[in-house]
């Protein structure tokens, strides 16, 4: 716990550096591979709605992971309870939405917008989806279960990208799923009988940091 960000400002700053770094990094990566990160990004209601609906099947999986007693998911549940939850409880709801949006945009630009699109030029769609999904899983390999789950979710997002041909669909799913997960972890889930036992810093919200950042 000592290595976690100690203030809300630190949480937001690190999130911007990591996820915002992916947004910026997608452009030089795309330049090297000859792929524009947003070449398949079109804002329209049809694919946005597909993304919204496609989020729904993922939510029960998240709830099973949190409330179930599946041994394979035990480490992931512990990470959610004792690392992600206490760290993100420092944030306001607008913070969580902003972090989720930045993660959705940045990660999908890199893994679907650039990597999968590049691989699909000389590979079958399924191979491009698989390779990009494995890379996506490796980025989230805090545990074996996290790697497996992230890889499967990455494949789901990759197939959605192939189906719609529009990056906005996986971005929408990624954003909404992360927003739901972070809200549930920080505002709904009570894993400790006595919340005073929860590993949360004394300063949950740094009021000196602008709440209008997002």
N, CA and C of each residue as an Amber inpcrd file, in Angstrom:
protein
   642
   0.8100000  -1.2100000   0.0000000   0.0000000   0.0000000   0.0000000
   0.8470000   1.2660000   0.0000000   2.1250000   1.1680000   0.5290000
   2.9590000   2.3490000   0.6140000   3.3230000   2.8850000  -0.7690000
   3.2610000   2.0330000  -1.7910000   3.6490000   2.4630000  -3.1220000
   2.4890000   3.0550000  -3.9070000   1.2910000   3.0150000  -3.3590000
   0.1400000   3.5820000  -4.0460000   0.1890000   5.1020000  -3.9920000
  -0.4170000   5.7760000  -4.9780000  -0.5450000   7.2330000  -4.8970000
  -1.2170000   7.6290000  -3.5890000  -0.7180000   8.6720000  -2.9510000
  -1.1840000   9.0200000  -1.6140000  -2.2500000  10.1100000  -1.6080000
  -2.4680000  10.7720000  -2.7250000  -3.4880000  11.8160000  -2.7910000
  -4.2920000  11.6690000  -4.0770000  -5.4260000  12.3270000  -4.0920000
  -6.2620000  12.3380000  -5.3000000  -5.5000000  12.9450000  -6.4640000
  -4.7460000  14.0010000  -6.1890000  -3.9720000  14.6490000  -7.2490000
  -2.9820000  13.6800000  -7.8780000  -2.3500000  12.8430000  -7.0500000
  -1.3900000  11.8750000  -7.5720000  -2.0820000  10.8260000  -8.4350000
  -3.2580000  10.3740000  -7.9870000  -4.0060000   9.3750000  -8.7600000
  -4.3300000   9.9180000 -10.1470000  -4.8380000  11.1410000 -10.1930000
  -5.2240000  11.7400000 -11.4710000  -3.9960000  12.0140000 -12.3390000
  -2.9300000  12.5150000 -11.7180000  -1.7150000  12.8080000 -12.4750000
  -1.1400000  11.5510000 -13.1110000  -1.0640000  10.4720000 -12.3360000
  -0.5280000   9.2160000 -12.8650000  -1.4300000   8.6690000 -13.9660000
  -2.7440000   8.7810000 -13.7680000  -3.6840000   8.3060000 -14.7860000
  -3.5020000   9.0690000 -16.0930000  -3.3210000  10.3790000 -15.9870000
  -3.1180000  11.1960000 -17.1840000  -1.8000000  10.8320000 -17.8620000
  -0.7670000  10.6110000 -17.0610000   0.5360000  10.2760000 -17.6250000
   0.4970000   8.9360000 -18.3560000  -0.1590000   7.9380000 -17.7320000
  -0.1880000   6.5940000 -18.3200000  -1.1450000   6.5310000 -19.5060000
  -2.4140000   6.8590000 -19.2550000  -3.4240000   6.7350000 -20.3130000
  -3.2800000   7.8280000 -21.3640000  -2.9720000   9.0430000 -20.9030000
  -2.7210000  10.1100000 -21.8670000  -1.4730000   9.8340000 -22.6900000
  -0.4930000   9.1720000 -22.0520000   0.7110000   8.7820000 -22.7770000
   0.4040000   7.8170000 -23.9080000  -0.5970000   6.9550000 -23.6900000
  -1.0010000   6.0310000 -24.7510000  -1.6410000   6.7800000 -25.9200000
  -2.4440000   7.7960000 -25.6010000  -3.0560000   8.6050000 -26.6670000
  -1.9650000   9.2410000 -27.5210000  -0.9900000   9.8620000 -26.8520000
   0.0920000  10.5150000 -27.5890000   0.9860000   9.4910000 -28.2730000
   1.2490000   8.3830000 -27.5650000   2.1350000   7.3640000 -28.1240000
   1.5570000   6.6460000 -29.3230000   0.2300000   6.6490000 -29.4420000
  -0.4020000   5.9780000 -30.5800000   0.0140000   6.6140000 -31.9030000
   0.3270000   7.9090000 -31.8820000   0.6590000   8.5970000 -33.1350000
   2.0460000   8.2310000 -33.6640000   3.1140000   8.2860000 -32.8470000
   4.4030000   7.8290000 -33.3870000   4.4090000   6.3380000 -33.7130000
   3.6860000   5.5280000 -32.9220000   3.5900000   4.1040000 -33.2310000
   2.8810000   3.9000000 -34.5660000   1.7860000   4.6350000 -34.7520000
   1.0680000   4.5490000 -36.0180000   1.9020000   5.0310000 -37.1880000
   2.6980000   6.0690000 -36.9570000   3.5690000   6.5860000 -38.0160000
   4.5950000   5.5390000 -38.4310000   5.1730000   4.8440000 -37.4440000
   6.1580000   3.8010000 -37.7400000   5.5440000   2.6460000 -38.5250000
   4.2890000   2.3300000 -38.2170000   3.6260000   1.1930000 -38.8510000
   2.7910000   1.5900000 -40.0650000   2.7140000   2.8870000 -40.3270000
   1.9440000   3.3500000 -41.4770000   0.4460000   3.3040000 -41.2650000
   0.0210000   3.4540000 -40.0060000  -1.3990000   3.4020000 -39.6610000
  -1.7700000   4.6380000 -38.8520000  -2.7760000   5.3700000 -39.2730000
  -3.2550000   6.4850000 -38.4510000  -4.1520000   5.9210000 -37.3520000
  -3.9160000   6.2770000 -36.0880000  -4.6720000   5.6940000 -34.9750000
  -6.1780000   5.8810000 -35.0700000  -6.6120000   6.9490000 -35.7150000
  -8.0410000   7.2470000 -35.7870000  -8.5890000   7.1390000 -37.2100000
  -7.9050000   6.3860000 -38.0500000  -8.3690000   6.2580000 -39.4350000
  -9.7110000   5.5400000 -39.5240000 -10.0250000   4.7250000 -38.5240000
 -11.3020000   4.0030000 -38.5080000 -12.2120000   4.4920000 -37.3860000
 -12.0630000   5.7520000 -37.0410000 -12.8780000   6.3430000 -35.9800000
 -13.8790000   7.3120000 -36.5920000 -15.1570000   7.0000000 -36.4400000
 -16.2270000   7.8640000 -36.9450000 -17.2750000   8.0110000 -35.8490000
 -17.6240000   9.2340000 -35.5240000 -18.6540000   9.4660000 -34.5060000
 -20.0240000   9.3500000 -35.1520000 -20.7630000   8.3230000 -34.7810000
 -22.1420000   8.1900000 -35.2400000 -22.9440000   7.4280000 -34.1920000
 -24.2490000   7.6420000 -34.2010000 -25.1110000   7.0510000 -33.1750000
 -25.2140000   5.5420000 -33.3110000 -25.2090000   5.0460000 -34.5340000
 -25.3900000   3.6070000 -34.7520000 -24.3140000   2.7910000 -34.0400000
 -23.0590000   3.0990000 -34.3160000 -21.9680000   2.3390000 -33.7060000
 -21.7820000   2.6850000 -32.2290000 -22.1620000   3.9060000 -31.8510000
 -22.1200000   4.2650000 -30.4300000 -23.1170000   3.4270000 -29.6390000
 -24.3200000   3.2580000 -30.1890000 -25.3280000   2.4310000 -29.5210000
 -24.8970000   0.9770000 -29.4720000 -24.2740000   0.5050000 -30.5260000
 -23.7490000  -0.8650000 -30.5120000 -22.7520000  -1.0240000 -29.3690000
 -21.8900000  -0.0290000 -29.1980000 -20.9300000  -0.0690000 -28.0980000
 -21.6070000  -0.0770000 -26.7410000 -22.6560000   0.7300000 -26.5950000
 -23.3840000   0.7670000 -25.3220000 -24.0070000  -0.5910000 -25.0090000
 -24.6670000  -1.1720000 -26.0030000 -25.3200000  -2.4720000 -25.8020000
 -24.2810000  -3.5640000 -25.5700000 -23.1600000  -3.4800000 -26.2780000
 -22.1170000  -4.4970000 -26.1520000 -21.4300000  -4.4660000 -24.7880000
 -21.6260000  -3.3900000 -24.0430000 -21.0670000  -3.3180000 -22.6910000
 -21.8090000  -4.2390000 -21.7320000 -23.0890000  -4.4330000 -21.9570000
 -23.9470000  -5.1320000 -20.9950000 -23.4810000  -6.5460000 -20.6520000
 -23.0390000  -7.3730000 -21.6110000 -22.6140000  -8.7280000 -21.2410000
 -21.3980000  -8.7680000 -20.3240000 -20.6010000  -7.6990000 -20.3230000
 -19.3980000  -7.6840000 -19.4970000 -19.6940000  -7.3980000 -18.0300000
 -20.8020000  -6.7250000 -17.7550000 -21.0900000  -6.3110000 -16.3820000
 -21.3510000  -7.4890000 -15.4500000 -22.1370000  -8.5070000 -15.8520000
 -22.3050000  -9.6700000 -14.9660000 -20.9900000 -10.3930000 -14.6980000
 -20.0970000 -10.4070000 -15.6830000 -18.7920000 -11.0450000 -15.4830000
 -18.0170000 -10.3190000 -14.3940000 -18.0650000  -8.9910000 -14.4300000
 -17.4020000  -8.2040000 -13.3920000 -18.0020000  -8.4910000 -12.0210000
 -19.3190000  -8.5400000 -11.9390000 -19.9870000  -8.7720000 -10.6530000
 -19.6940000 -10.1720000 -10.1210000 -19.6110000 -11.1520000 -11.0110000
 -19.2500000 -12.5090000 -10.5860000 -17.8290000 -12.5220000 -10.0320000
 -16.9360000 -11.7970000 -10.6880000 -15.5600000 -11.7190000 -10.2150000
 -15.4840000 -11.1000000  -8.8240000 -16.2840000 -10.0660000  -8.5860000
 -16.2520000  -9.3590000  -7.3130000 -16.9280000 -10.1520000  -6.2000000
 -18.0710000 -10.7380000  -6.4900000 -18.8690000 -11.3680000  -5.4350000
 -18.7620000 -12.8930000  -5.4060000 -18.2160000 -13.4790000  -6.4550000
 -18.1210000 -14.9300000  -6.5060000 -16.9410000 -15.4600000  -5.7050000
 -16.8540000 -16.7680000  -5.6580000 -15.7630000 -17.4350000  -4.9310000
 -15.0310000 -18.3830000  -5.8720000 -14.6780000 -17.8840000  -7.0330000
 -13.9640000 -18.6830000  -8.0200000 -12.4700000 -18.5950000  -7.7210000
 -11.8210000 -19.7220000  -7.3860000 -10.4080000 -19.6880000  -6.9840000
  -9.5010000 -18.9900000  -7.9930000  -9.7210000 -19.2420000  -9.2790000
  -8.8430000 -18.6560000 -10.2930000  -8.8890000 -17.1340000 -10.2750000
 -10.0360000 -16.5670000  -9.8770000 -10.1960000 -15.1150000  -9.8670000
  -9.8570000 -14.4930000  -8.5200000  -9.3780000 -15.3200000  -7.5800000
  -9.1140000 -14.8200000  -6.2350000  -8.1040000 -13.6890000  -6.1900000
  -7.0010000 -13.8300000  -6.9340000  -5.9700000 -12.7930000  -6.9350000
  -6.5020000 -11.4930000  -7.5240000  -7.2800000 -11.6040000  -8.5850000
  -7.8590000 -10.4110000  -9.2090000  -8.8180000  -9.7160000  -8.2580000
  -9.5880000 -10.5040000  -7.5100000 -10.5060000  -9.9230000  -6.5280000
  -9.7280000  -9.2020000  -5.4340000  -8.6100000  -9.7880000  -5.0120000
  -7.7760000  -9.1580000  -3.9880000  -7.1870000  -7.8450000  -4.4910000
  -6.7290000  -7.8340000  -5.7390000  -6.1960000  -6.6040000  -6.3260000
  -7.2770000  -5.5280000  -6.3640000  -8.4870000  -5.9280000  -6.7470000
  -9.5970000  -4.9720000  -6.8070000  -9.9170000  -4.4180000  -5.4280000
  -9.8610000  -5.2840000  -4.4180000 -10.2550000  -4.8990000  -3.0610000
  -9.1950000  -4.0660000  -2.3600000  -7.9420000  -4.4720000  -2.4820000
  -6.8910000  -3.8740000  -1.6640000  -5.9470000  -2.9490000  -2.4190000
  -6.1020000  -2.8320000  -3.7210000  -5.2510000  -1.9250000  -4.4950000
  -6.0840000  -0.9130000  -5.2780000  -6.8970000  -1.4000000  -6.2070000
  -7.6680000  -0.4870000  -7.0600000  -8.6860000   0.2970000  -6.2490000
  -9.4380000  -0.3950000  -5.3830000 -10.5050000   0.2660000  -4.6220000
  -9.9790000   1.3740000  -3.7140000  -8.9970000   1.0980000  -2.8440000
  -8.5300000   2.1820000  -1.9700000  -7.8870000   3.3300000  -2.7260000
  -7.2190000   3.0230000  -3.8230000  -6.5880000   4.0810000  -4.6030000
  -7.6330000   4.9760000  -5.2620000  -8.6420000   4.3670000  -5.8810000
  -9.6340000   5.1290000  -6.6170000 -10.6990000   5.7560000  -5.7300000
 -10.8160000   5.3220000  -4.4830000 -11.7720000   5.9510000  -3.5670000
 -11.4000000   7.3900000  -3.2520000 -10.2000000   7.7710000  -3.5650000
  -9.7830000   9.1530000  -3.3580000 -10.4270000  10.0860000  -4.3840000
 -10.9480000   9.5290000  -5.4630000 -11.4170000  10.3310000  -6.5930000
 -12.9090000  10.6320000  -6.5180000 -13.2940000  11.7420000  -7.1110000
 -14.7050000  12.0770000  -7.2560000 -15.2750000  11.3160000  -8.4510000
 -16.5830000  11.3240000  -8.5840000 -17.2140000  10.6430000  -9.7160000
 -16.7740000  11.2550000 -11.0530000 -16.7170000  12.5920000 -11.1920000
 -16.1750000  13.1450000 -12.4450000 -14.7490000  12.6750000 -12.7260000
 -13.9480000  12.5250000 -11.6590000 -12.5970000  11.9930000 -11.8470000
 -12.6450000  10.6010000 -12.4640000 -13.4920000   9.7400000 -11.8960000
 -13.5930000   8.3560000 -12.3680000 -14.0420000   8.3040000 -13.8220000
 -14.9850000   9.1730000 -14.1780000 -15.4530000   9.2190000 -15.5650000
 -14.3350000   9.6780000 -16.5030000 -13.5940000  10.6800000 -16.0730000
 -12.4950000  11.1800000 -16.8990000 -11.3990000  10.1480000 -17.0850000
 -11.0440000   9.4640000 -16.0000000 -10.0180000   8.4230000 -16.0780000
 -10.4790000   7.2890000 -16.9820000 -11.7470000   6.9080000 -16.8530000
 -12.2950000   5.8230000 -17.6750000 -12.3020000   6.1940000 -19.1530000
 -12.6900000   7.4280000 -19.4460000 -12.7210000   7.8830000 -20.8370000
 -11.3200000   7.9070000 -21.4320000 -10.3630000   8.4190000 -20.6590000
  -8.9910000   8.4930000 -21.1490000  -8.4220000   7.0970000 -21.3900000
  -8.7490000   6.1640000 -20.4880000  -8.2910000   4.7800000 -20.6630000
  -8.9130000   4.1600000 -21.9030000 -10.2050000   4.3870000 -22.0840000
 -10.8800000   3.8260000 -23.2480000 -10.3190000   4.3450000 -24.5540000
 -10.0920000   5.6400000 -24.6180000  -9.5690000   6.2410000 -25.8470000
  -8.1260000   5.8110000 -26.0890000  -7.2770000   5.9680000 -25.0740000
  -5.8550000   5.6760000 -25.2460000  -5.5610000   4.2250000 -25.5760000
  -6.1400000   3.3160000 -24.8020000  -5.8490000   1.8990000 -25.0030000
  -6.4380000   1.3740000 -26.3030000  -7.6130000   1.8540000 -26.6790000
  -8.2010000   1.3890000 -27.9330000  -7.4850000   1.9770000 -29.1470000
  -6.9940000   3.1900000 -29.0370000  -6.2080000   3.7560000 -30.1340000
  -4.9710000   2.9090000 -30.4020000  -4.3000000   2.4850000 -29.3300000
  -3.0650000   1.7130000 -29.4920000  -3.3460000   0.2890000 -29.9590000
  -4.2090000  -0.4170000 -29.2160000  -4.3500000  -1.8570000 -29.4500000
  -5.2970000  -2.2110000 -30.5980000  -6.3500000  -1.4700000 -30.7870000
  -7.2510000  -1.7440000 -31.8910000  -6.9770000  -0.7990000 -33.0660000
  -6.8560000   0.4930000 -32.7700000  -6.6870000   1.4680000 -33.8370000
  -5.3920000   1.3170000 -34.6100000  -4.2940000   0.9980000 -33.8990000
  -2.9950000   0.8640000 -34.5670000  -2.5950000  -0.6010000 -34.7310000
  -2.4110000  -1.2980000 -33.6050000  -1.8340000  -2.6400000 -33.6600000
  -2.7050000  -3.6270000 -34.4380000  -3.9820000  -3.7200000 -34.0780000
  -4.8500000  -4.6700000 -34.7760000  -5.0280000  -4.2920000 -36.2460000
  -5.1660000  -3.0010000 -36.5150000  -5.3280000  -2.5550000 -37.9050000
  -4.0910000  -2.8680000 -38.7310000  -2.9260000  -2.6940000 -38.1360000
  -1.6770000  -2.9880000 -38.8410000  -1.5410000  -4.4820000 -39.1170000
  -1.8220000  -5.2930000 -38.0990000  -1.7220000  -6.7470000 -38.2610000
  -2.7160000  -7.2690000 -39.2920000  -3.8810000  -6.6390000 -39.3550000
  -4.9310000  -7.0930000 -40.2740000  -4.5730000  -6.8620000 -41.7410000
  -3.5530000  -6.0500000 -42.0030000  -3.1580000  -5.7940000 -43.3890000
  -2.6040000  -7.0480000 -44.0610000  -1.8790000  -7.8700000 -43.2860000
  -1.2280000  -9.0530000 -43.8580000  -1.6060000 -10.3420000 -43.1420000
  -2.6220000 -10.2860000 -42.2860000  -3.0330000 -11.4640000 -41.5290000
  -4.5460000 -11.5940000 -41.5730000  -5.0670000 -12.7910000 -41.3500000
  -6.5200000 -12.9510000 -41.2350000  -7.0360000 -12.1510000 -40.0490000
  -8.2700000 -11.6920000 -40.0970000  -8.8140000 -10.8960000 -38.9900000
  -8.6820000 -11.5750000 -37.6330000  -8.9060000 -12.9080000 -37.5870000
  -8.8350000 -13.6030000 -36.3000000  -7.4250000 -13.5680000 -35.7250000
  -6.4120000 -13.6440000 -36.5970000  -5.0270000 -13.5990000 -36.1300000
  -4.6780000 -12.2120000 -35.6040000  -5.1580000 -11.1830000 -36.2860000
  -4.9150000  -9.8150000 -35.8380000  -5.5830000  -9.5640000 -34.4960000
  -6.8050000 -10.0520000 -34.3490000  -7.5250000  -9.9050000 -33.0800000
  -6.7810000 -10.6250000 -31.9690000  -6.3270000 -11.8460000 -32.2340000
  -5.6450000 -12.6330000 -31.2120000  -4.3440000 -11.9720000 -30.7610000
  -3.5360000 -11.5230000 -31.7190000  -2.2530000 -10.9160000 -31.3840000
  -2.4370000  -9.6140000 -30.6080000  -3.3700000  -8.7790000 -31.0520000
  -3.6270000  -7.5190000 -30.3520000  -4.1890000  -7.7770000 -28.9610000
  -5.0080000  -8.8090000 -28.8310000  -5.6110000  -9.1350000 -27.5380000
  -4.5660000  -9.6430000 -26.5540000  -3.6320000 -10.4590000 -27.0340000
  -2.5500000 -10.9340000 -26.1700000  -1.6900000  -9.7680000 -25.6930000
  -1.4230000  -8.8270000 -26.5810000  -0.6620000  -7.6330000 -26.1880000
  -1.4310000  -6.8230000 -25.1580000  -2.7320000  -6.7120000 -25.3570000
  -3.5960000  -6.0090000 -24.4090000  -3.5730000  -6.7080000 -23.0530000
  -3.6200000  -8.0430000 -23.0630000  -3.5640000  -8.7960000 -21.8160000
  -2.2470000  -8.6130000 -21.0920000  -1.1530000  -8.5700000 -21.8460000
   0.1630000  -8.3950000 -21.2270000   0.2740000  -7.0510000 -20.5260000
  -0.3880000  -6.0350000 -21.0660000  -0.3660000  -4.7240000 -20.4260000
  -1.0770000  -4.7630000 -19.0790000  -2.0190000  -5.6990000 -18.9180000
  -2.8040000  -5.7970000 -17.6910000  -2.4250000  -7.0290000 -16.8680000
  -1.1870000  -7.4830000 -16.9910000  -0.7900000  -8.7390000 -16.3590000
  -0.3380000  -8.5570000 -14.9100000  -1.2030000  -7.9610000 -14.0860000
  -0.9100000  -7.8450000 -12.6600000  -1.0260000  -9.2000000 -11.9660000
  -1.7200000 -10.1280000 -12.5920000  -1.8420000 -11.4990000 -12.1070000
  -2.2180000 -12.3690000 -13.2990000  -2.1340000 -13.6900000 -13.1250000
  -2.5030000 -14.5900000 -14.2210000  -3.9700000 -14.4060000 -14.6020000
  -4.8140000 -14.2880000 -13.5830000  -6.2460000 -14.1340000 -13.8590000
  -6.5340000 -12.8040000 -14.5430000  -5.8150000 -11.7580000 -14.1450000
  -5.9980000 -10.4490000 -14.7830000  -5.5810000 -10.5310000 -16.2530000
  -4.4650000 -11.2220000 -16.5140000  -3.9900000 -11.3820000 -17.8900000
  -5.0150000 -12.1210000 -18.7460000  -5.5300000 -13.2310000 -18.2180000
  -6.4970000 -14.0330000 -18.9730000  -7.7690000 -13.2360000 -19.2380000
  -8.2970000 -12.5910000 -18.1930000  -9.5380000 -11.8330000 -18.3470000
  -9.3510000 -10.6680000 -19.3130000  -8.2260000  -9.9470000 -19.1820000
  -7.9680000  -8.8100000 -20.0700000  -7.7970000  -9.2700000 -21.5160000
  -7.1660000 -10.4210000 -21.7120000  -6.9950000 -10.9520000 -23.0630000
  -8.3420000 -11.2990000 -23.6870000  -9.2140000 -11.9230000 -22.9050000
 -10.5480000 -12.2750000 -23.4040000 -11.3720000 -11.0260000 -23.7150000
 -11.2900000 -10.0410000 -22.8270000 -11.9970000  -8.7830000 -23.0830000
 -11.4140000  -8.1020000 -24.3180000 -10.0820000  -8.1610000 -24.4560000
  -9.4500000  -7.5900000 -25.6380000  -9.9300000  -8.2450000 -26.9190000
 -10.1110000  -9.5720000 -26.8780000 -10.6290000 -10.2870000 -28.0480000
 -12.0590000  -9.8520000 -28.3560000 -12.8400000  -9.6630000 -27.3090000
 -14.2210000  -9.2010000 -27.4710000 -14.2470000  -7.8250000 -28.1370000
 -13.3870000  -6.9330000 -27.6580000 -13.3130000  -5.5900000 -28.2350000
 -12.7900000  -5.6420000 -29.6690000 -11.8240000  -6.5310000 -29.9030000
 -11.2780000  -6.6650000 -31.2440000 -12.3000000  -7.1660000 -32.2480000
 -13.0980000  -8.1450000 -31.8320000 -14.1520000  -8.6590000 -32.7090000
 -15.2190000  -7.5980000 -32.9710000 -15.4990000  -6.8000000 -31.9490000
 -16.4610000  -5.7100000 -32.1170000 -15.9390000  -4.6920000 -33.1240000
 -14.6370000  -4.4380000 -33.0690000 -14.0070000  -3.5170000 -34.0150000
 -14.0880000  -4.0640000 -35.4400000 -13.8400000  -5.3740000 -35.5930000
 -13.9440000  -6.0020000 -36.9150000 -15.3740000  -5.9110000 -37.4380000
 -16.3280000  -6.1630000 -36.5690000 -17.7370000  -6.1890000 -36.9730000
 -18.2330000  -4.8110000 -37.4100000 -17.9270000  -3.7960000 -36.5980000
 -18.4330000  -2.4530000 -36.8930000 -17.5320000  -1.6860000 -37.8500000
 -16.2350000  -1.9990000 -37.8320000 -15.2900000  -1.2270000 -38.6250000
 -15.0870000   0.1710000 -38.0940000 -15.5280000   0.4080000 -36.8710000
 -15.4870000   1.7460000 -36.2830000 -14.9130000   1.6620000 -34.8760000
 -13.8410000   2.3990000 -34.6290000 -13.1670000   2.3620000 -33.3370000
 -14.0360000   2.8970000 -32.2100000 -15.0600000   3.6670000 -32.5470000
 -15.8850000   4.2470000 -31.4900000 -16.6200000   3.1690000 -30.6970000
 -16.9130000   2.0270000 -31.3210000 -17.6360000   0.9650000 -30.6200000
 -16.8090000   0.3670000 -29.4830000 -15.5680000  -0.1070000 -29.7240000
 -14.7710000  -0.6030000 -28.6000000 -14.3960000   0.4820000 -27.6020000
 -14.2150000   1.7100000 -28.0650000 -13.9430000   2.8050000 -27.1250000
 -15.1180000   2.9800000 -26.1780000 -16.3330000   2.9290000 -26.7070000
 -17.5260000   3.0830000 -25.8880000 -17.6230000   1.9690000 -24.8510000
 -17.3800000   0.7250000 -25.2800000 -17.4300000  -0.4000000 -24.3420000
 -16.3780000  -0.2390000 -23.2540000 -15.1650000   0.0720000 -23.6650000
 -14.0580000   0.2150000 -22.7160000 -14.3550000   1.3060000 -21.6880000
 -14.8210000   2.4410000 -22.1770000 -15.1510000   3.5630000 -21.2880000
 -16.2640000   3.2040000 -20.3130000 -17.3620000   2.6660000 -20.8210000
 -18.5090000   2.3650000 -19.9610000 -18.2010000   1.2560000 -18.9680000
 -17.4660000   0.2440000 -19.4080000 -17.1070000  -0.8440000 -18.4910000
 -16.2190000  -0.3280000 -17.3640000 -15.1830000   0.4370000 -17.7200000
 -14.2890000   0.9750000 -16.6920000 -15.0400000   1.8910000 -15.7350000
 -15.9160000   2.7330000 -16.2800000 -16.6790000   3.6550000 -15.4380000
 -17.5720000   2.8860000 -14.4680000 -18.2540000   1.8550000 -14.9700000
 -19.1030000   1.0340000 -14.0990000 -18.2640000   0.3490000 -13.0320000
 -17.1500000  -0.2500000 -13.4410000 -16.3110000  -0.9850000 -12.4970000
 -15.7620000  -0.0680000 -11.4100000 -15.2550000   1.0930000 -11.7940000
 -14.6830000   2.0070000 -10.8070000 -15.7570000   2.5660000  -9.8820000
 -16.9160000   2.8890000 -10.4320000 -18.0010000   3.3870000  -9.5860000
 -18.4420000   2.3010000  -8.6030000 -18.5950000   1.0870000  -9.0860000
 -19.0550000  -0.0050000  -8.2220000 -18.0310000  -0.2890000  -7.1250000
 -16.7590000  -0.3180000  -7.4980000 -15.7180000  -0.6070000  -6.5140000
 -15.6360000   0.4590000  -5.4340000 -15.8120000   1.7120000  -5.8200000
 -15.5810000   2.8040000  -4.8770000 -16.8290000   3.3180000  -4.1800000
 -18.0140000   3.0930000  -4.7600000 -19.2270000   3.6730000  -4.1960000
 -20.2770000   2.6460000  -3.7820000 -20.1580000   1.4120000  -4.2420000
 -21.1900000   0.4060000  -3.9640000 -20.6490000  -0.7550000  -3.1420000
 -19.5540000  -1.3140000  -3.5590000 -19.0110000  -2.5260000  -2.9260000
 -18.4890000  -2.2240000  -1.5290000 -18.8610000  -3.0480000  -0.5600000
 -18.3930000  -2.9270000   0.8180000 -17.7650000  -4.2570000   1.2380000
 -16.5250000  -4.5050000   0.8560000 -15.9100000  -5.8030000   1.1390000
 -15.5360000  -6.0050000   2.5980000 -15.4950000  -4.9210000   3.3700000
 -15.1310000  -5.0190000   4.7780000 -16.3600000  -4.7930000   5.6480000
 -16.6160000  -5.6850000   6.6320000 -17.7600000  -5.5000000   7.5380000
 -17.7270000  -4.1380000   8.2100000 -16.5380000  -3.7130000   8.5680000
 -16.3380000  -2.3950000   9.1540000 -15.4450000  -1.6170000   8.2080000
 -15.9920000  -0.5950000   7.5860000 -15.2240000   0.1420000   6.5860000
 -13.9750000   0.7890000   7.1640000 -13.9020000   0.9110000   8.4840000
 -12.6950000   1.4640000   9.0760000 -11.5130000   0.5170000   8.8990000
 -11.8070000  -0.7550000   8.5950000 -10.7480000  -1.7220000   8.3610000
 -10.1920000  -1.6140000   6.9440000 -10.8980000  -0.9120000   6.0940000
 -10.4830000  -0.8330000   4.6940000  -9.1750000  -0.0700000   4.5680000
  -8.2890000  -0.5200000   3.6920000  -7.0110000   0.1610000   3.5000000
  -7.1790000   1.4260000   2.6780000  -7.6650000   2.4710000   3.3220000
  -7.9140000   3.7360000   2.6450000  -7.1640000   4.8380000   3.3800000
  -6.4810000   5.7380000   2.6890000  -5.7470000   6.8050000   3.3530000
  -6.6890000   7.7670000   4.0560000  -6.1350000   8.5110000   5.0230000
  -6.9490000   9.4690000   5.7680000  -7.5480000  10.5150000   4.8400000
  -6.7800000  10.9090000   3.8430000  -7.2410000  11.9420000   2.9170000
  -7.8260000  11.2700000   1.6860000  -9.1420000  11.0390000   1.6720000
  -9.7710000  10.3600000   0.5460000  -9.8420000  11.2730000  -0.6650000
 -10.0960000  12.5470000  -0.4450000 -10.2320000  13.4890000  -1.5510000
  -9.4040000  14.7270000  -1.2410000  -8.5640000  15.0850000  -2.1540000
  -7.7220000  16.2630000  -2.0120000  -8.4890000  17.4670000  -2.5300000
  -9.0680000  18.2290000  -1.6140000  -9.9280000  19.3420000  -2.0170000
  -9.1580000  20.4600000  -2.7020000  -7.8200000  20.4520000  -2.5600000
  -7.0420000  21.5050000  -3.1850000  -6.8290000  21.2550000  -4.6740000
  -7.1650000  20.0590000  -5.1000000  -6.9860000  19.7280000  -6.5200000
  -8.2840000  20.0020000  -7.2520000  -8.2120000  20.6770000  -8.3760000
  -9.4190000  21.1240000  -9.0710000 -10.3500000  19.9850000  -9.4230000
 -11.6110000  20.0730000  -8.9740000 -12.6100000  19.0670000  -9.3000000
 -13.1230000  19.2430000 -10.7260000 -12.7040000  20.3070000 -11.3560000
 -13.1480000  20.5510000 -12.7210000 -12.1200000  20.0700000 -13.7460000
 -11.1850000  19.2440000 -13.2930000 -10.1300000  18.8020000 -14.1870000
 -10.6940000  18.0340000 -15.3630000 -11.7690000  17.2590000 -15.1350000
 -12.3900000  16.4950000 -16.2120000 -13.7690000  17.0650000 -16.4730000
